[in-house]
Amino acid sequence: MFSYLMFFDNKVSASFPKNPLAAGFNDEKISKHIKAIYTFNRVNGYSKLSFYQKNSWESLVQDIDI
């Protein structure tokens, strides 16, 4: 089971995904406010921080395994 933490640039822009199992947004309006996503799976210890220079719509993802 994966857990996701989404980091937005401000609390007014925060939104809950329509598909919480994938925790993904395909909406430009929302994606322009996502700065980072932390993914964790406590079953196997998978842990990764994905972050963006500007936002998830306009920047390439950079990943750090934690």
Order of alpha helices (4+ residues) and beta strands (2+ residues): beta-alpha-beta-beta-beta
